[in-house]
Amino acid sequence: MEFAFTEEHLMIRDSAERFLAQASDSHAVRAAMNRPDAHDPEIWQRIGKELYWPALMVPERFGGMGLGFVELAILLEQSGRYLLGSPLFATACLATPALLLGHNKLIQEHWLGTIAAGETRATLAFASVPGLEACSVQAVAAPCPGGWTLDGQYAQVIDGASADLLIVAARAPDTQGERGISLFVLPGNTPGVVRTPLATLDQTRRLACIELHDVQVSEAQQLCGPEQGWAVLRDTLLIATIGLAAEQTGGAQQALDLTLAYIAERRQFKRTIASFQAIKHRCADMMLQVECARSAAYYAACVAQERLDPKGDAAVAQEIEQAAATAKIHASEAFFHCAAESIQLHGGVGFTWEYDPHLYFKRARASEHLLGSPALHRERLAKHLLGEQP
Amino acid sequence: MKIGFSHADEVFRKEVAQWLAEHLSGEFAPLRFRGGPGDEHSFPEERKAWERRLAAGAWIGVGWAREHGGRGLSISQQVIFHEEYARAGGPGRMGHIGEGLVGPTLATFGTPAQQKRLLPGILDGSQFWCQGYSEPGAGSDLANVQTRAKLDATGEHWLISGQKVWTSLAHEADWCFVLARTEPGSQGHHGLSFLLVPMAQDSIRVQPIQQLTGTSEFNEVFFDQAITSADNLIGQPGDGWKIAMALLGFERGVSTLGQQMQFHNELDEIIRIARTNGAARDPLLRQRIAQAWSGLKVLRYNSLRMLSGPQDGSLGREAMIYKLAWSTWHSDLGKLAMDVLGDAGEILDAAPYQLSRLQSLFLFTRSDTIYGGSNEIQRNVIAERALGMPREPRVTL
């Protein structure tokens, strides 16, 4: 047991921070917000081909770096801190874990290879109605000669309009609940796929509605079948939730840091407002929440790492649902609290478009509800704690 | 970064659990789950006997270095020991001040002679300690200590006069460590010294304080020319503040995990009641129970971070937030307990004022956010030391 960053971890963190402080400064974030895909393709090119972030967690045999989820969480904390608009989250936290857990060698070889090479932006589409449970999967995969015909729609898919690769969940006709769910890989430009970008409150991350109209998929496109589908989807979503918590932790940290920088300069009553105890105590409470979020996110990242590793520690891996819930609850609350406090402690300028706190506030709100609100995760925990699940 | 335990650790876990199951029985069975915070006044003699039993099993000082007579266990195995101890319902430790605070302080600041003289009494469960920091005029403003100590004419003894307050277990202790002003006319944290004082003398008077729980764990301690040998000064005259602050750092050690296991036992009882009295069907209470559970997990993760960091008494960010985090969590738990109990929470176990365990929890947790540095002081410390914000102005009147 050694719950601390190694030297290598600190190097990864520091180099990511150096890169993002320039590549994703306030000006760059605002420029990305105005782009149709909310990211700058040149920056993504550098991330994929020079920094190898999408390759980080891909095993070496597929052309990746073979590092673990903790290393990815370190990058996500920094990308959240700098509000990086990029396909990184959907590609590395949704699609890559699904491909890793799906265990389809041919699909892995092809798609993990192109993801590691920085050539594929990928995402996961699963829910027709909001939710994380199996009943949210309502798209249908009807068997047909040589494969399946997919029909249905997905409500809010991260980077759904821009992704080159869609991993979609669909269920066999007339099935319910956890039974009958399969996962398929689908190039974004497949005929019958209609993708509609949604205008979102948080402009730093794009969501899209995806409709499937009689989309033909072959057997070779089935990532995993109904006997494995729900288990793979469920754990993929838990792993993504943990990645999101790391990202939220970074956002919370930056909301605090922005605030500390501003209040150290802003003078009223002939002193910096940072010298007022009313303000110091609010900043202390922000740090309390940030550190709690960080502890929860990295603990959960360690659990995710064991879950993703076929030879991982099973005793640790089985904590994943509770660790993900704990991380999501605390990171969501920390981020929203810190972002809201950041507006308040900036005073009037905190309410302007020009200053950055609103960007964090909006990202905090969006992330809070993405992959399950704190209330949803608490209710999951409650069911477990109160002995209402087998 | 690794959070799992090795096979050897799991073997050790079984050994601890088995020893506790064997020994926490018979005469010691009534002590199970007793004597923790809020209940420290219970079974003092029996708990001292339990300390000697622990000592016989070499379970005191498990984290101390071998050169000081400890087991020198790895952090992982210390974690396991404290977890299993609390899981088994091991009673609140009479020796925790000696083991957790005095021992590490002597190991860091004491002379070899002092270590040789004083550490064995802690390790064998024969000598108990209490803490003489706070005074009526030195609470949050701890550096405003007025208790005085001066060397007598021979230079062989210190004479101590003044009053300490909130001293838990003073009436059970053999020794008190006292923060006293040894430089006449000095102010604030200058001129203070760290003295070890034997309690068995007529010039020390201990008076219990009746708390809002109706019980008394804390005391006032009056020193009237109390005497201690010159070689019971730790460090040099004037080092008192430095040593006192380092000691508070040791408080955020591995024993925090044992404290959390106690919290876990409390939460388990709340959950058990919620399942039987129907509170588990209330959507808001369900949310709060889950929040409490996840909050407790986060306290554990914070502790694991602290324990994986430097062990020299210095405070990382995760250590600076620790007191504020657990005290706030625990007082919320006290309120949750009462809300789960509902109307039943109002009825005492017996007249005149015998509290149930959860009523005691509810009331006692009001002290958690005050003692050991109030939440307000914790926030000042975090803002100034972790976030580098301007210090509070020092007002001189």
Chai-1 contact restraints between the chains, C-beta under 6 A:
chainA,res_idxA,chainB,res_idxB,connection_type,confidence,min_distance_angstrom,max_distance_angstrom,comment,restraint_id
A,M1,B,F5,contact,1.0,0.0,6.0,A-B,restraint_1
A,M1,B,S76,contact,1.0,0.0,6.0,A-B,restraint_2
A,E2,B,K2,contact,1.0,0.0,6.0,A-B,restraint_3
A,E2,B,S308,contact,1.0,0.0,6.0,A-B,restraint_4
A,F3,B,I3,contact,1.0,0.0,6.0,A-B,restraint_5
A,F3,B,L304,contact,1.0,0.0,6.0,A-B,restraint_6
A,F3,B,R305,contact,1.0,0.0,6.0,A-B,restraint_7
A,F3,B,S308,contact,1.0,0.0,6.0,A-B,restraint_8
A,A4,B,S308,contact,1.0,0.0,6.0,A-B,restraint_9
A,V70,B,M1,contact,1.0,0.0,6.0,A-B,restraint_10
A,A274,B,M389,contact,1.0,0.0,6.0,A-B,restraint_11
A,A274,B,P390,contact,1.0,0.0,6.0,A-B,restraint_12
A,S275,B,P390,contact,1.0,0.0,6.0,A-B,restraint_13
A,K280,B,A383,contact,1.0,0.0,6.0,A-B,restraint_14
A,K280,B,M389,contact,1.0,0.0,6.0,A-B,restraint_15
A,H281,B,R379,contact,1.0,0.0,6.0,A-B,restraint_16
A,C283,B,A383,contact,1.0,0.0,6.0,A-B,restraint_17
A,C283,B,L387,contact,1.0,0.0,6.0,A-B,restraint_18
A,A284,B,R379,contact,1.0,0.0,6.0,A-B,restraint_19
A,A284,B,I382,contact,1.0,0.0,6.0,A-B,restraint_20
A,A284,B,A383,contact,1.0,0.0,6.0,A-B,restraint_21
A,M287,B,I382,contact,1.0,0.0,6.0,A-B,restraint_22
A,L288,B,I321,contact,1.0,0.0,6.0,A-B,restraint_23
A,L288,B,L324,contact,1.0,0.0,6.0,A-B,restraint_24
A,E291,B,R317,contact,1.0,0.0,6.0,A-B,restraint_25
A,E291,B,E318,contact,1.0,0.0,6.0,A-B,restraint_26
A,E291,B,I321,contact,1.0,0.0,6.0,A-B,restraint_27
A,C292,B,V298,contact,1.0,0.0,6.0,A-B,restraint_28
A,S295,B,V298,contact,1.0,0.0,6.0,A-B,restraint_29
A,S295,B,Y301,contact,1.0,0.0,6.0,A-B,restraint_30
A,S295,B,N302,contact,1.0,0.0,6.0,A-B,restraint_31
A,S295,B,R305,contact,1.0,0.0,6.0,A-B,restraint_32
A,A296,B,V298,contact,1.0,0.0,6.0,A-B,restraint_33
A,A296,B,Y301,contact,1.0,0.0,6.0,A-B,restraint_34
A,Y299,B,Y301,contact,1.0,0.0,6.0,A-B,restraint_35
A,C302,B,M1,contact,1.0,0.0,6.0,A-B,restraint_36
A,C302,B,I3,contact,1.0,0.0,6.0,A-B,restraint_37
A,D313,B,G4,contact,1.0,0.0,6.0,A-B,restraint_38
A,V316,B,G4,contact,1.0,0.0,6.0,A-B,restraint_39
A,T326,B,S294,contact,1.0,0.0,6.0,A-B,restraint_40
A,T326,B,K297,contact,1.0,0.0,6.0,A-B,restraint_41
A,I329,B,S294,contact,1.0,0.0,6.0,A-B,restraint_42
A,H330,B,V298,contact,1.0,0.0,6.0,A-B,restraint_43
A,R378,B,Q287,contact,1.0,0.0,6.0,A-B,restraint_44
A,R378,B,A290,contact,1.0,0.0,6.0,A-B,restraint_45
A,R378,B,Q291,contact,1.0,0.0,6.0,A-B,restraint_46
A,L381,B,A290,contact,1.0,0.0,6.0,A-B,restraint_47
A,L381,B,W293,contact,1.0,0.0,6.0,A-B,restraint_48
A,A382,B,R286,contact,1.0,0.0,6.0,A-B,restraint_49
A,A382,B,I289,contact,1.0,0.0,6.0,A-B,restraint_50
A,A382,B,A290,contact,1.0,0.0,6.0,A-B,restraint_51
A,L385,B,I271,contact,1.0,0.0,6.0,A-B,restraint_52
A,L385,B,W293,contact,1.0,0.0,6.0,A-B,restraint_53
A,L386,B,R275,contact,1.0,0.0,6.0,A-B,restraint_54
A,L386,B,A280,contact,1.0,0.0,6.0,A-B,restraint_55
